[in-house]
Amino acid sequence: MLLEILQEYGFSEKEAKIYLVCLELENSPASRIARHLWENRITVYSTLKEMSKKWYIKEFIKNKVRSYTAVPADKLLQEKEFKLENFKKALPEFLAINNKSGSKAKVYFYEWLEQTKNLFKEIALEADNMWNEPFRTFVWTTDIDPEFQEFLEKEFVPFRMKYNTKTEAIVPSSHSKYTDYHKDSHDTLIIEDPIFEMGNEIVIYGKNKVAILMYKPGELSGLVIESSTLHKWLTSIFRLIWKTFI
């Protein structure tokens, strides 16, 4: 759990492991830290130098030996809060730069497992920009990458449930078990017509975003299009289908 929290903070996996060891050992040379981790001393030393630049680790000389200690967790939190406050103050300027592009559509492509995981978290975080509107999704996910399936069940669903935003889902009857899996957070419309068949998911969310998600092993990826026009068009299609069948 602590490793995961540190990685969410910005640590790499190796940095997180070294940080926890430094907390435990307090003032220690790189050789002792490396032995504790069963890692190569040179590699650990190199990582410690980088962590020192980020102020995760403090470096000092003790008895003519270069030693390291972890910056206390409460100090890391204070620094994070300070940086976050500065970012909040500058947010209007960032948005002003972003809005200069006007209504021009933007396209982002995500591939590989880790990128797709991050995309899903980004989608969940859009809950604050939904104006009480639900996430709307066309979905069929029977053939899904097993590692990504594990991520959805163990990480994404608990993460998403922190937000109260509901989801409206339209699914083919071949995947009606989707209703049971998401019954606590999704309103689901099942269409029993063989002409309606999907091998991916389309999510309409945020103020102007549409995500096309591919789940099959070997083609796990996602495409996000930021376009108010596309968002409104697909929303109207979704609502028409929903109204027709409900």
C-alpha positions in Angstrom: 0.0 0.0 0.0 2.7 2.5 0.9 4.6 1.7 -2.3 1.5 2.5 -4.3 0.8 5.7 -2.4 4.4 6.9 -3.1 4.1 6.1 -6.7 0.9 8.1 -6.9 2.9 10.9 -5.3 5.4 10.7 -8.2 8.0 8.2 -7.1 9.1 5.5 -9.4 8.8 1.9 -8.1 12.6 1.8 -7.3 12.5 5.2 -5.7 9.6 4.2 -3.5 11.4 1.1 -2.3 14.6 3.1 -1.5 12.6 5.8 0.3 10.9 3.2 2.6 14.3 1.6 3.4 15.8 5.0 4.1 12.9 5.8 6.5 13.6 2.5 8.3 17.4 2.7 8.4 17.6 6.5 8.9 21.2 7.7 8.3 22.8 5.1 6.1 25.4 4.9 3.3 24.4 3.7 -0.1 26.1 0.3 0.5 23.9 -0.5 3.5 20.8 0.6 1.7 21.8 -1.6 -1.3 22.4 -4.6 0.9 19.0 -4.2 2.6 17.3 -4.1 -0.8 19.5 -6.9 -2.4 20.3 -4.4 -5.1 23.5 -3.3 -6.9 25.3 -0.6 -4.9 26.1 1.5 -8.0 22.5 1.4 -9.2 21.2 2.4 -5.8 23.7 5.2 -5.5 22.7 6.6 -8.8 19.0 6.5 -7.8 19.8 8.2 -4.5 21.5 11.0 -6.3 18.4 11.6 -8.4 16.1 11.4 -5.4 18.3 13.9 -3.6 17.7 16.4 -6.5 13.9 15.9 -6.1 14.1 16.4 -2.3 12.9 12.9 -1.5 16.2 12.1 0.2 18.7 14.3 2.1 22.4 13.7 1.4 25.1 14.5 4.0 28.6 13.5 5.2 28.8 11.5 8.4 32.2 10.3 9.7 33.7 11.1 6.3 31.1 8.8 4.6 28.4 10.0 2.3 25.1 9.0 3.9 21.4 9.4 3.1 18.2 9.9 5.1 14.6 10.1 3.9 12.8 13.5 4.0 9.9 12.9 6.6 6.6 12.1 5.0 4.9 15.1 6.6 7.4 17.4 5.0 6.7 15.8 1.6 3.0 16.4 2.1 3.6 20.1 3.0 5.7 20.5 -0.1 3.0 18.8 -2.2 0.3 21.1 -0.8 2.4 24.2 -1.4 3.0 23.2 -5.0 -0.7 22.4 -5.4 -1.7 25.8 -4.1 0.7 27.5 -6.5 -0.8 25.4 -9.4 -4.3 26.4 -8.4 -3.4 30.1 -8.4 -1.9 29.7 -11.9 -4.8 27.6 -13.2 -6.6 30.5 -15.0 -3.5 31.2 -16.9 -3.1 27.6 -18.0 -6.7 27.5 -19.1 -6.3 30.8 -21.0 -3.4 29.3 -23.0 -5.4 26.1 -23.7 -8.5 28.0 -24.8 -6.5 29.9 -27.5 -6.9 26.8 -29.8 -10.7 27.6 -29.9 -13.0 24.9 -31.1 -10.4 22.9 -33.0 -10.7 19.1 -32.2 -7.8 17.4 -30.4 -6.9 13.8 -30.6 -4.9 11.8 -28.1 -3.8 8.1 -28.5 -3.0 5.8 -25.6 -1.4 2.4 -26.1 0.1 -0.3 -23.8 -1.2 -1.3 -20.5 0.1 1.5 -18.3 -1.1 4.2 -20.6 -4.6 2.7 -20.8 -4.7 2.5 -17.0 -3.9 6.2 -16.8 -6.6 7.0 -19.3 -9.2 5.3 -17.2 -8.2 7.2 -14.2 -8.4 10.4 -16.2 -11.9 9.6 -17.3 -13.0 9.0 -13.7 -11.5 12.3 -12.6 -13.7 14.1 -15.1 -16.6 13.5 -12.7 -16.0 17.1 -11.4 -16.7 18.5 -14.8 -19.9 16.6 -15.6 -22.4 19.2 -14.4 -24.5 16.4 -12.8 -24.6 14.6 -16.2 -23.9 10.9 -16.2 -21.1 9.2 -18.0 -22.6 7.6 -21.1 -21.1 4.5 -22.6 -21.7 2.0 -25.4 -20.0 -1.1 -24.2 -19.2 -4.8 -24.9 -16.3 -6.2 -23.0 -16.4 -10.0 -23.1 -13.0 -10.4 -24.9 -10.7 -8.4 -22.6 -7.0 -8.5 -21.8 -6.8 -10.5 -18.5 -4.2 -8.2 -16.9 -6.4 -5.2 -17.7 -9.4 -7.0 -16.3 -7.6 -7.4 -13.0 -6.8 -3.7 -13.0 -10.5 -2.8 -13.6 -11.7 -5.1 -10.8 -9.0 -4.4 -8.1 -8.0 -0.8 -8.8 -10.3 1.1 -11.2 -13.7 0.2 -9.8 -12.8 1.2 -6.2 -11.1 4.4 -7.5 -14.2 5.3 -9.5 -16.6 4.6 -6.7 -15.1 7.5 -4.8 -17.2 9.7 -7.1 -21.0 9.7 -7.1 -21.4 10.3 -10.8 -23.7 7.7 -12.3 -23.2 6.0 -15.6 -25.7 5.1 -18.3 -24.6 2.1 -20.3 -26.1 0.6 -23.5 -25.0 -3.0 -24.0 -25.9 -5.9 -26.3 -27.8 -8.8 -24.8 -24.7 -11.0 -25.4 -23.1 -9.1 -22.5 -26.1 -8.7 -20.2 -23.9 -9.8 -17.2 -22.5 -6.3 -17.3 -25.7 -5.3 -15.5 -24.8 -7.4 -12.4 -21.2 -6.3 -12.4 -22.0 -2.6 -12.3 -25.5 -2.6 -10.8 -24.5 -0.3 -7.9 -23.3 2.6 -10.1 -24.7 2.0 -13.6 -28.1 2.3 -15.2 -28.0 -0.2 -18.0 -30.1 -0.6 -21.2 -29.8 -4.1 -22.8 -30.6 -4.2 -26.5 -31.7 -7.7 -27.6 -31.0 -7.4 -31.3 -28.2 -9.3 -33.1 -27.6 -6.3 -35.4 -26.2 -4.4 -32.4 -22.7 -5.8 -31.8 -19.6 -4.1 -30.4 -16.1 -5.2 -29.8 -15.0 -2.1 -27.8 -16.4 0.7 -25.7 -17.3 4.3 -26.5 -17.5 6.7 -23.5 -19.0 10.1 -23.7 -17.8 12.2 -20.8 -16.6 15.5 -19.5 -17.6 18.7 -21.3 -16.3 17.7 -24.7 -14.6 14.3 -24.6 -15.2 11.0 -26.3 -13.1 7.9 -25.6 -12.9 4.9 -27.9 -11.5 2.0 -25.9 -10.1 -1.3 -27.2 -9.8 -4.2 -24.7 -8.8 -7.3 -26.7 -5.4 -8.9 -25.9 -2.8 -7.6 -28.3 -4.8 -4.4 -29.2 -5.3 -2.8 -25.8 -5.4 1.0 -26.5 -7.6 4.1 -26.3 -8.3 7.1 -28.4 -9.6 10.3 -26.9 -11.2 13.1 -29.0 -11.8 16.5 -27.5 -14.6 18.0 -29.6 -17.8 19.8 -28.5 -19.4 18.9 -31.8 -18.7 15.2 -31.6 -19.6 15.1 -27.9 -23.0 16.7 -28.6 -23.7 14.5 -31.6 -22.9 11.2 -29.8 -24.8 12.4 -26.7 -27.9 13.0 -28.9 -27.6 9.6 -30.5 -27.2 7.9 -27.1 -30.2 9.8 -25.6 -32.4 8.9 -28.6 -31.6 5.2 -28.3 -32.1 5.4 -24.5 -35.5 7.1 -24.9 -36.6 4.7 -27.7 -35.9 1.5 -25.7 -36.6 2.5 -22.1 
